[in-house]
Amino acid sequence: MKPSEILEHKLLLRLVADCAESERIGYRPSYFRRMIAECGAKGACIQVIMARRLPEGFSKLCELGRLDLTAERAVLDGEWRGLFGPAVLQMARRRLRQFGRADLIP
């Protein structure tokens, strides 16, 4: 496995755990899981973070007070951060700050 593939696999494990916790607290991230299956962990995160409209999952997790379970938080938190370009990381930071969760930005 290439180093980038190992990092993406670690990211996938993080996203799977975050999806399981999301379900435990009452939000079913079905669309995001489908995106992961179709685009991979990295591709799904990029699509969600760079979407023109605020993703429904982000809104729901915000309502539940769990923005720590968002793709925005996941891409910023971990050794896989290097998989993402500056625009994706900047948008993730911007969105978390916009919703009052700068504390989630490492």
C-alpha positions in Angstrom: 0.0 0.0 0.0 1.2 3.5 -0.8 1.5 6.0 2.1 -1.5 8.0 0.7 -3.6 4.8 0.6 -2.7 4.0 4.2 -3.7 7.5 5.2 -7.0 7.3 3.3 -7.8 4.0 5.0 -7.2 5.6 8.4 -9.5 8.4 7.4 -12.1 5.9 6.3 -11.9 4.2 9.8 -12.4 7.6 11.4 -15.4 8.4 9.2 -17.0 5.0 9.9 -16.6 5.5 13.6 -18.1 9.0 13.3 -21.0 7.7 11.3 -21.7 5.0 14.0 -21.6 7.7 16.7 -23.9 9.9 14.6 -26.4 7.0 14.4 -26.1 6.5 18.2 -27.2 10.1 18.8 -30.1 10.0 16.4 -28.8 11.1 13.0 -28.5 8.6 10.2 -25.8 9.7 7.7 -27.1 7.5 4.8 -26.2 9.9 2.0 -22.7 10.4 3.4 -22.1 6.7 3.7 -23.2 6.3 0.1 -20.8 9.0 -0.9 -18.0 7.2 0.9 -18.9 3.9 -0.9 -19.0 5.7 -4.3 -16.1 8.2 -4.0 -13.9 6.9 -1.2 -13.3 8.6 2.1 -11.2 11.5 0.6 -13.6 12.1 -2.3 -16.7 12.1 0.0 -15.1 14.6 2.4 -14.1 16.9 -0.5 -17.6 16.9 -2.0 -19.3 17.6 1.3 -16.8 20.3 2.4 -16.7 22.1 -1.0 -20.5 21.9 -1.6 -22.0 25.3 -2.4 -24.9 24.7 0.0 -24.5 23.7 3.6 -24.9 19.9 3.7 -27.9 18.6 5.6 -25.7 16.3 7.7 -23.7 19.3 8.9 -26.9 21.1 9.9 -28.3 18.1 11.7 -25.1 17.5 13.6 -25.0 21.2 14.5 -28.5 20.9 15.9 -27.4 17.9 17.9 -24.3 19.8 19.2 -21.9 17.4 17.6 -19.9 19.2 15.0 -17.0 17.0 16.1 -18.6 14.3 14.0 -18.5 16.3 10.7 -16.2 15.7 7.7 -14.9 19.3 8.4 -13.6 18.2 11.7 -12.3 14.9 10.5 -10.1 16.3 7.7 -8.5 18.8 10.1 -7.9 16.3 12.8 -5.4 13.6 12.0 -2.4 12.6 10.0 -4.5 12.4 6.9 -4.8 16.2 6.7 -2.0 16.2 4.0 -4.4 14.4 1.7 -6.4 17.6 1.2 -5.5 20.8 -0.6 -5.4 24.2 1.0 -8.9 25.2 -0.3 -10.5 22.2 1.3 -8.8 22.8 4.7 -9.6 26.5 4.5 -13.3 25.8 3.9 -13.4 23.3 6.7 -11.9 25.8 9.1 -14.2 28.5 7.9 -17.3 26.4 8.3 -16.4 25.4 11.9 -15.6 29.0 12.8 -18.8 30.2 11.2 -20.8 27.9 13.5 -18.9 28.9 16.6 -16.7 25.8 16.9 -13.2 27.2 16.4 -12.2 25.0 19.4 -12.4 22.0 17.0 -9.7 23.4 14.8 -6.2 22.0 15.7 
